[in-house]
Amino acid sequence: MNILICIKQVPDTTEIRIDPVKNTLIRDGVPSILNPFDGYALEAAARIKDKNPDTKIVVVSMGPPQASAVLKEALAIAADRAYLVSGRTFGGSDTLATSYILSNAVKKIEEQEGKFDAIFCGKQAIDGDTAQVGPELAEHLGLPQVTYGLEAELDGDMLKVKKEVEEGAEIIGIRLPCLVTFTKPAWDPRYPSIKRKMAANKAEIPVLGDDAFPEIDTARIGLKGSPTHVKKTFVPQKKQGGIKIQEATNEDSARKLFSVLSEAGVI
């Protein structure tokens, strides 16, 4: 089986602070990490490979040159090959433009790695939370898709995907080739071994730049090809909610609370 996983380098949102004057994100000193949901997708592929050792796992990321760090992390964990999509003309792309660029990258990588039986993505990136790139990529490539996957298992010419739903979970069968986006399952991703980590650190990551896609429609990439525009970002004002009841005795406090709730029509 041949699996491609789309991953992204994102800022660690637990370390991000808000500038109280400018109402903007303070990114200085904030470390970059592998998007957690992409890590779950990588682990899902690794579990398929555990049962099917001939499986090949390829990872791709679109971003600046420093994004190669998360690609090496993926190589250390379970991936066999890695590619970085990076170019000036790609800068400023929204989710629609990004998914279009990635769809072209998939076709380019398939020239080297062969056709992919499945594409795995995290359900969303924690720095944007749109959950749009995976489904849009499936549409660009004409692939059937399952979102909010928890686990995946190869079953002949199809995948059995355990999908998160409001009532719990359901099992969906989807024919290959397909695309699946993953959310947080019950287990944590595996850690890299020392041997794989050393090999990953030495790995050369091929870069697919602007000139790698001569057939790409430049009107659909970058800022020019992005219909989404952020007009303003701000931090909502904190509202003071509730009232404080502090009478002389507990009994008086209870009577006061009953009176307030009665006047509000709650009881």
C-alpha positions, 0 to 999 in steps of 0.5 A, a space after each residue: 500500500 502507498 500512503 501520502 500524508 499531508 503535514 504542517 508546521 504550526 506554532 505551539 498554540 499553548 505558547 502564544 500570547 496576545 498583545 493587549 495593545 495591538 490585539 495581535 499574536 505575539 509569535 516571537 519565541 514561540 516554538 514550531 511543532 508538528 500539527 497534532 492532528 497530522 501526527 494522528 494521521 501519521 500514526 494511523 498510517 504507521 499502524 497500517 504498516 505494522 500489519 502490512 510491512 510492504 506499505 510505503 509512507 510518504 509525507 509532504 508539507 507546504 511551507 517555508 524552508 524551516 518546515 523541513 524540521 517537521 518532515 524530518 520528525 515524521 521520517 523519524 517516527 514512521 515515514 519512508 520519504 518526505 517532500 517539501 513544497 516551498 516557493 515565493 509564488 505560494 506565499 499568502 495562499 488561503 485554504 483553497 489555494 493551498 489545497 490546489 497547490 497540494 493537488 498539483 504536488 500530489 501528482 508530481 510526487 506520484 511521478 517519483 513514488 507511484 500512485 497513492 492508494 490513500 491520502 491521510 490528513 489531520 482534520 485541521 491545523 491548530 493555527 487556523 482551525 478551518 478543517 478545509 484543506 483535506 476535503 478541498 484536496 479530495 475534491 481537486 483530486 476527485 477522491 472519495 473522502 471520510 472526515 473525522 477518522 479515528 482509526 483505519 484498517 486495510 481490507 482488500 481494495 478498501 479501507 475500513 475507517 472508524 469515524 467519530 460522530 456525535 453518538 460515538 463512532 461508526 465504521 465506514 468502508 471506502 474504496 481505494 484510492 481515497 482521502 481520510 482526515 483524522 481527529 484525536 483517537 484514544 491512543 497517542 502517537 508513537 515516539 521515534 527510535 534513536 536509529 530512525 531519528 539519527 537517519 532522519 537528521 541526515 536525510 536530504 528533503 527534496 524541495 518542490 519549488 515554483 518551477 516544479 509545476 509548469 502547468 499550474 494556474 498561477 491565478 489560483 495560487 498565492 494572494 491572487 488566487 485566495 478569495 479569503 481575506 482577513 479584515 481584522 483580528 481582535 480579542 473579545 472583551 471580557 464580560 463580567 457575568 453573574 452576581 455575588 451573594 454574600 449575606 450575613 448568614 447562609 440562610 440569608 444568602 439562600 433567601 437572597 438567591 431564591 429571590 434573585 432567581 424568582 425575579 429572573 423567572 428561573 424558578 
